[in-house]
Amino acid sequence: MKTKIDFLPLIDTVVENGFAICDDFISSDYLAKLRQIIDNHYLEGEFKEAEIGDRFNQTKVKSIRKDKILWLSRGLNTDLDQFYSEIDRLISVLNRYCFLSINDCEFHFAVYPPGAFYKRHIDQFKSNDGRLLTVILYLNEFWEENNGGELMIYPESGPIKVLPQPGRLVLFKSDELPHEVLKTNKSRYSITGWLKHKHTPL
């Protein structure tokens, strides 16, 4: 990882605007390492076609999304420890200053092959309000506008197009911000996930 980022300005922007963008979240060396992990798992055929719906009611709808994903765990690869360490630090700062009670997270690698997209949606399910904040970290080697694959977000102030630049982190409120991924013209890599409040039974 690079020098630790001061998360407070990022969090202030999320509170004010509903989303924030942080460039150079990770070093180029670590980005290349994560991209190699994706390549290795992808070549081994471990990625699955993404589905829509919560884990109790999932279905493949290729007219809505065509990306492929691999769910992550902290034990999947020790090289992911650095990523999870920064996420834990982000959660700690969020809980301290925003009183969000985040106590869980889930992430997956996402690959959008050429021609893939994800139509406009919101990340929180009607049946489960656990997802509080969406986190996207782009792992592409480089990206140009003609490569497509932009993230479109739709805050009340008007639509914003976000290029999936290397090492760029996007953070936004899962239950409030509609978004979509436009059709990509080249393979597009990311870690995507959610900071969650996991309800504890009484």
C-alpha positions as CSV (number, residue, x, y, z in Angstrom):
1,M,0.0,0.0,0.0
2,K,1.0,3.6,-0.5
3,T,1.1,6.2,2.4
4,K,-2.1,5.9,4.3
5,I,-4.9,8.1,3.1
6,D,-6.7,10.6,5.3
7,F,-10.2,9.2,5.1
8,L,-12.0,12.2,6.8
9,P,-12.2,14.4,3.7
10,L,-13.5,11.4,1.7
11,I,-16.1,10.7,4.3
12,D,-17.1,14.4,4.5
13,T,-17.8,14.4,0.8
14,V,-19.9,11.2,1.0
15,V,-22.0,12.8,3.8
16,E,-22.4,16.0,1.8
17,N,-22.9,14.6,-1.8
18,G,-23.8,10.9,-1.3
19,F,-20.6,9.8,-3.0
20,A,-16.9,10.4,-3.2
21,I,-14.0,9.6,-5.5
22,C,-10.4,9.0,-4.3
23,D,-7.6,8.6,-6.9
24,D,-4.4,6.6,-6.2
25,F,-6.0,4.6,-3.4
26,I,-3.3,2.0,-3.8
27,S,0.2,1.9,-5.3
28,S,0.8,0.9,-8.8
29,D,2.8,-2.1,-7.6
30,Y,0.0,-3.4,-5.4
31,L,-2.5,-2.7,-8.1
32,A,-0.5,-4.9,-10.5
33,K,-0.4,-7.6,-7.9
34,L,-4.2,-7.6,-7.4
35,R,-4.7,-7.6,-11.1
36,Q,-2.5,-10.7,-11.4
37,I,-4.6,-12.5,-8.8
38,I,-7.7,-11.7,-10.8
39,D,-6.0,-13.0,-14.0
40,N,-5.0,-16.2,-12.3
41,H,-8.4,-17.0,-10.9
42,Y,-10.1,-16.0,-14.2
43,L,-7.9,-18.3,-16.2
44,E,-8.7,-21.1,-13.8
45,G,-12.4,-20.7,-14.6
46,E,-13.3,-19.7,-11.1
47,F,-15.4,-16.7,-12.0
48,K,-19.2,-17.1,-12.4
49,E,-21.7,-15.1,-14.3
50,A,-23.2,-12.5,-12.1
51,E,-26.8,-12.7,-11.0
52,I,-29.4,-10.2,-9.7
53,G,-31.4,-10.4,-6.5
54,D,-30.3,-11.2,-2.9
55,R,-28.7,-14.5,-2.0
56,F,-32.1,-16.1,-1.4
57,N,-33.6,-15.2,-4.8
58,Q,-31.0,-14.9,-7.5
59,T,-31.3,-15.2,-11.2
60,K,-29.2,-14.5,-14.3
61,V,-30.6,-11.8,-16.5
62,K,-28.2,-11.0,-19.3
63,S,-30.3,-8.0,-20.5
64,I,-29.5,-6.4,-17.1
65,R,-25.9,-7.4,-16.3
66,K,-23.2,-9.4,-18.1
67,D,-20.2,-9.2,-15.7
68,K,-18.5,-12.1,-14.1
69,I,-17.6,-12.2,-10.4
70,L,-15.6,-14.2,-7.8
71,W,-16.5,-13.7,-4.1
72,L,-13.6,-12.9,-1.9
73,S,-12.7,-14.0,1.6
74,R,-9.9,-12.8,3.9
75,G,-8.3,-16.2,3.5
76,L,-8.4,-16.4,-0.3
77,N,-5.0,-14.9,-0.8
78,T,-2.6,-13.3,1.6
79,D,-2.0,-10.5,-0.9
80,L,-5.5,-9.4,-0.1
81,D,-4.6,-8.7,3.5
82,Q,-3.4,-5.2,2.6
83,F,-6.7,-4.3,1.0
84,Y,-8.7,-5.6,3.9
85,S,-6.5,-3.7,6.3
86,E,-7.3,-0.4,4.6
87,I,-11.0,-1.3,4.5
88,D,-11.0,-2.1,8.2
89,R,-9.4,1.3,8.8
90,L,-12.0,3.0,6.7
91,I,-14.8,1.2,8.7
92,S,-13.2,2.3,11.9
93,V,-13.2,6.0,10.8
94,L,-16.8,5.8,9.5
95,N,-18.1,4.3,12.7
96,R,-16.2,6.8,14.9
97,Y,-17.4,9.9,13.0
98,C,-20.6,8.9,11.3
99,F,-22.0,6.4,13.9
100,L,-22.9,3.9,11.2
101,S,-22.4,0.7,13.3
102,I,-20.7,-1.0,10.3
103,N,-19.8,-4.5,11.5
104,D,-19.5,-6.5,8.3
105,C,-18.3,-6.3,4.7
106,E,-18.4,-8.3,1.5
107,F,-16.4,-8.0,-1.6
108,H,-15.9,-9.7,-5.0
109,F,-13.6,-9.4,-7.9
110,A,-15.6,-8.2,-11.0
111,V,-14.5,-8.7,-14.6
112,Y,-16.5,-7.0,-17.4
113,P,-15.4,-8.7,-20.6
114,P,-15.8,-6.6,-23.8
115,G,-19.5,-6.0,-24.5
116,A,-20.5,-6.4,-20.8
117,F,-22.6,-3.8,-18.9
118,Y,-24.8,-3.5,-15.8
119,K,-28.1,-1.5,-16.2
120,R,-29.1,1.2,-13.8
121,H,-29.9,0.0,-10.3
122,I,-29.6,0.6,-6.5
123,D,-27.4,-1.7,-4.4
124,Q,-29.7,-2.2,-1.4
125,F,-32.4,-4.9,-1.5
126,K,-35.9,-4.2,-0.3
127,S,-35.8,-7.4,1.7
128,N,-32.4,-6.6,3.4
129,D,-31.2,-3.1,4.5
130,G,-27.8,-4.3,5.5
131,R,-25.7,-2.6,2.8
132,L,-24.8,0.9,3.9
133,L,-22.0,2.0,1.6
134,T,-20.8,0.7,-1.8
135,V,-17.0,0.5,-2.4
136,I,-15.5,0.1,-5.9
137,L,-11.7,-0.1,-6.5
138,Y,-10.6,-0.2,-10.1
139,L,-7.7,-2.5,-11.0
140,N,-7.3,-1.7,-14.7
141,E,-3.7,-1.1,-16.0
142,F,-4.8,2.0,-17.8
143,W,-8.1,3.4,-19.2
144,E,-9.1,5.7,-22.0
145,E,-12.5,7.2,-22.7
146,N,-13.0,5.2,-25.9
147,N,-12.6,2.0,-23.8
148,G,-16.2,2.6,-22.4
149,G,-17.1,0.8,-19.2
150,E,-17.7,4.1,-17.3
151,L,-19.6,4.1,-14.0
152,M,-22.6,6.4,-14.4
153,I,-23.9,7.7,-11.0
154,Y,-27.1,9.7,-10.7
155,P,-27.1,12.0,-7.7
156,E,-29.8,14.6,-7.4
157,S,-27.5,17.3,-8.8
158,G,-27.3,15.4,-12.1
159,P,-25.6,12.4,-13.7
160,I,-21.8,12.0,-13.4
161,K,-19.6,9.8,-15.5
162,V,-16.7,8.1,-13.7
163,L,-13.8,6.5,-15.7
164,P,-12.5,3.3,-14.1
165,Q,-9.0,4.7,-13.8
166,P,-6.2,2.5,-12.2
167,G,-6.3,2.7,-8.4
168,R,-9.4,4.9,-8.3
169,L,-11.8,4.2,-5.3
170,V,-15.5,5.2,-5.5
171,L,-17.6,5.3,-2.3
172,F,-21.3,6.0,-2.2
173,K,-24.5,5.3,-0.2
174,S,-25.9,2.0,-1.2
175,D,-29.5,2.8,-0.6
176,E,-29.6,6.2,-2.2
177,L,-27.5,6.4,-5.4
178,P,-28.8,4.9,-8.6
179,H,-25.9,3.9,-10.9
180,E,-24.9,1.7,-13.9
181,V,-21.9,0.5,-15.8
182,L,-21.9,1.4,-19.4
183,K,-20.9,-1.2,-22.0
184,T,-17.2,-1.8,-22.0
185,N,-15.0,-2.2,-25.1
186,K,-12.1,-4.0,-23.2
187,S,-11.8,-6.1,-20.2
188,R,-12.5,-4.1,-17.0
189,Y,-11.3,-5.2,-13.6
190,S,-12.4,-4.1,-10.1
191,I,-13.0,-5.1,-6.5
192,T,-16.6,-4.2,-5.7
193,G,-18.3,-4.6,-2.4
194,W,-20.3,-3.2,0.5
195,L,-19.8,-2.0,4.0
196,K,-22.7,-3.5,6.0
197,H,-24.6,-3.5,9.3
198,K,-25.2,-7.1,10.1
199,H,-28.2,-7.3,12.4
200,T,-27.6,-9.3,15.6
201,P,-30.6,-11.5,16.7
202,L,-32.1,-10.5,20.0
